[in-house]
Structure formats: C-alpha cells, structure tokens
Amino acid sequence: MKNTRVWYYVANDASIGPLDHEKILGLVANSQVKPETLVWAEGMESWEAAKNYFMFATAPLEVSKQPLHLDSTERSSPAFSTRAAAISKPAASDLGADGLYIYAPSRGFRDAINVCFRRYATFSGRASRSEYWFFMLFFILISLVTSVLDILMFGKSFENYGPIHNISQLVLFIPNAAVSWRRLHDTGRSGWWIGAPIIALVCSILFLIFTLGFNTHTAEIWLGLCAIAFMIYFCVMMVFMCLKGNLKANRFG
C-alpha cells in the first residue's frame, strides 16, 4: 500500500512542506534531509530528528546529487513555519522584548484592533492578554456609541437596542469569538471552553422544552440552575482570560 503520510522538515529556521512520502525519501537520499534534521507529520506530538523515522546509509549511495526542486507551496507552510522556528531555536529566542512569547506579543490599543480585524475569522494561533482586553474595550466602546446613536436617531432606550447597535454586534461577533479562542490557546487551553457552553445552552433549552414542558415552576427552577452554572462559568473564564500566556511554543503555536 502506498504511504500517504505528508511530511515537513526544518531548514534555515523555517518549515518546508508539505511533501509526500516519496519526495521526503528523495531528500533523504540526496542528503538534503540529514539524520539530525527536524521533521514533522500529522499524528506526531512534536518535531523529531529525521533519523527516528528514516534509514540513512552509512556509505555513499549511487544516487543523483542534484537537489530536488520544490514548488512554492512546499517551500513555505505558514501553518508550520512558526512552530518549526520556535522548536529549532534556543529557548531564549521564544521571548520578545516585552517578556512574552514572540508569537503572542503585547499590543497597544490600535495594534490590537488592527490585528483582530486582520485575523477576523482566524481561530488558530494565539493572542496575548493585551490583544484580547484591548479588543474587549473596543467592543464595549462601540456598543456604547452605537446605543447612543440609536437613541439620537431612532429614540431607542438602552433596554431596547436599535438597528445600528444590532448591526455592530453582528459585525463584531466573529472577531470577538476568534480573539477569545486565541486567548485560550495562549494559556494552553482549547477554544472549546467557549464553544462547548453554547452547545450546552442549546441542549438545555431543548431539554426544557421537550422534557419538562412549559410548566412555569419547573422552568423557573431549571433556568435558575442554568443561571448559577453560567455565573460559575463566567468567573472561570475571566480567570483564564487574565492568566499570563505560555512563554514558549505550545500545541496551538
């Protein structure tokens, strides 16, 4: 059976790939991938020396010494270049001038807003505390401004949000969720700490409707328990969002 495993390897502090199994074997034969070269493939927990996965001849082989040519997609893989550089460099290089991990640096207000909109729907990677909290500040300010505009233009009260506020919330929903997801990654936690409670809430509502029916007393008790659970969850999430990020590469970047 043909080996369909896809490989990456590190050269000059950058990840090169993806490469099919035959091409990586060709690089090994041509000594472009050496025994100590770091390699990675789906299913491996971290980058490892090529000698752990490939056979290296102890005597010269009768093979062409012409280097194999790799196309542009094989020369650079953004999904893995960050991880390769972080693992292949000394631990000291993991930290920037701000004392944080170089790929989740501290950011100012404007920089945080720009990054979050550039990574509008990016749920991979990491986000520092400053990136997250400055965007939350921006989110709150936009909410206040749009609510005031609704009052001035449509006579709406703060309890009854108008169209401008609602549109702004829809626009900011995805980047808000994305930066929260990346903030959890920065602490080494899965972003599903955000997604799972949403699923649980939907399941609770369905359970309330189809199992408990519309009995007012039972519904009030169930909603009260849900409110307590949400408050506990909210406090836990606030702690997570305030924690300092990992100072080196983790499984998220």
N, C-alpha and C positions, 0 to 999 in steps of 0.2 A: 504494500500500500504506500502511495506517495506521501511523504512527510509534508504536511501543510502548515507547519509552525512558522510564524513570522518573527523575524529577529531584528534587533537594533544593536549597534555597538558604539562605543565611545572613541572619538578621535579628536584631538585638539580641544578637549573640554566641551564637545558638542556631540549630540546623539545623531547617528546616521542610520536611516532606515525609513520605511520598513523594507526588509529583504526576505525573499523566500528562502527556503532551506537550501536549495541548490546554489543560490548566489552566495550565501554566507559560507558554504563549503568551498566555493571557489576562492573567496577572500582568504580563507584559512590556508588553502593550498598555495596561494601566491604570497603568503606571509604578510598580507595587509592586515589580517587579524592575527595577533600573536597570542601566545598562551596567557599572558597577563592582561590582555585587553578585556575591558569590562563589556559584558553582553547582557541582554535582557530579552525575554519573550513573554507573551501573555501566560500567566499562571505562576511566574516566578515572583517571589516576595521582594527581591531586590536585585540590583546589578551584581553579577558574579564574574569571576575570571573565566575566559573562554576555555581554558584547559579543563574546567569541570564538565564541559559539555561536548568538546570536540577532540578528536585524535590529532596530535601533532607529531610529524615524523622526526625521528632522531637523526636522519641522514637526508641529504638533499634529494628532492623529488624531481623527476623529469616532467616538469610542468612549465607552461609558459610563464615568464616573469613579467609579462606586460600587465600593468594594473588594470583591474576591471573598471569600466566606466559606469558610474551610477547616475541615474537621472535626477532631476531636481527634487522630486518627492522623496527619493532615497537619501539625498544629501542632507535634508533637514526635516525634522519632525518636531514641531512646536510642542506636541503633547509629551515628548520625552526628553527634549534638549535641556529643559530646566532641571529635571530630575537627574539626568546624567551629569551635568555640570556640578550640581550640589553634592553628588556622591563622590565624584572623581577628584574634587578639590579638598584641600585640608579643611578641618573643621572651622578654623578661624575665618575662612572666607564665607562661611554661612551668615556672618553678621555684617550688617551695614554700619555706617557711621552713627546711626540712631540706636544701635544696640539690638535691633530687631533682625529677624530673618530677612535676607536681601530680597526675597520674592514676596514678602508681605510687609513692606516698609511703612513707617509712619507717614501720614499725609496731612497737608493743610486743608482748610475748608474747600477752596476752589479745586484743588487737585483731587480731593476725594469725590467731588461731584462729577468732574470730568471722567475719572476712571470708571465710576459706576455707570455712567451713560455710555461710555465706550464698550463696557462689558455688560451691556443692557440685559441680556438673557444668558450670561455665562455663569453656569453653576459649578464649574470646575475651578480649581485653583484655590487661593487663599486671600483673605482680607484682614488687615490689621485692625486693632481697636479704633484707631483714629479714623480710618476709612469708613468703618461701619457707623460710628457715632456721629461723625460729621454729616453723613448722608441722612441719618435719622433726624438730625437738627434741621437739615434742608427740607425733609419730608414734613416736619411739624410746621415750619415757616410757610411752606407752600399751602398747607391745609388752612392755616390762619388767614393768609392773604386771600385765597380763593373764597373762603367763607365770608369775609368782609365784602368782597366784590359781589357775591350773591346777594347780600343784604342791600348793598347800594343799588344794584341793577334790577333785582327781582323781588326785593322786600322779604327775603327769606330769613328765618331765625337760625341760630346755631343748632337748634334741635331738629331743624328741617332743612338739610343741606340742599343747595340748588345745583343747577347743571354744571356750572364752572367747577365747583368743588368735586362733584362726582366724576367729571372727565379727568381732572388732575389725579384723582385717586386711581383711576383705571390706568393712566399713563405710567404712574409711579409704582404700581403693584409689582410688576415683574422685576425691575431693578432692585426694589426693596427686598423681595424674596431672594433674589440672587446674591446680594451682598450679605444677607443674613446667613445664607447657605455657606458662602465662602468664609464667613467669620467663624462658623462652627468648624470648618475644615482647618482653620488656622490653629485651633486648640486641639486638633487631632480627633474631632468628633464628626460623625456622619451628619450630613444635612437633613437626613430624615428625622432628626429631632424636631424639625419644623414641619415636614410633610406628614409624619405619622399622626400627630394630634388632629390634623384636618380630617384625615380618613376616619379617625376615632369619633370625631364630632358628627360626621355624616352617618356613621354606623349607629351612634347613639340616638340621633333623630329618627332614623328608620326603625330602630328598636322601640322607641317611644310610641311611634305611630302604629306599627303593625302588631306589637306585642301588648303594650299597656293600654292601647286605645287612647281615647280622648278624655279619660277620667281626670277631672281637674285636680283633685287631691293628689293622685298618683303622679300626675305630670309635674306638679309643683315640687314634690319630693325629689323626683328624678332630675329636674332642672337645677334644684339646689345642690345636689351631689355633683352635677356637672360643673356648676359654678365654683365649688370648692376645689375640684380637681384642676380646673383651669387656673385658679389663683396659685395653686402649688406649682403647676407647670410654668406659669409666668415668672414666678420667683426663681425657679431653677434656671430658666432661660436667661434672665437678667444676670445671674451669676456667671453663666457660660460666656455671655457677651462681654463681660467685664474682665475675664481672665486674660492674662498675657499669652500671646501665641507661642507655639513651639519655636525654639531658637535654631532649629535645623530642619532639614527635609523630613516630611512625614509621608504617609501613604497618599496624601492628597496633593503633594507638590513640594 
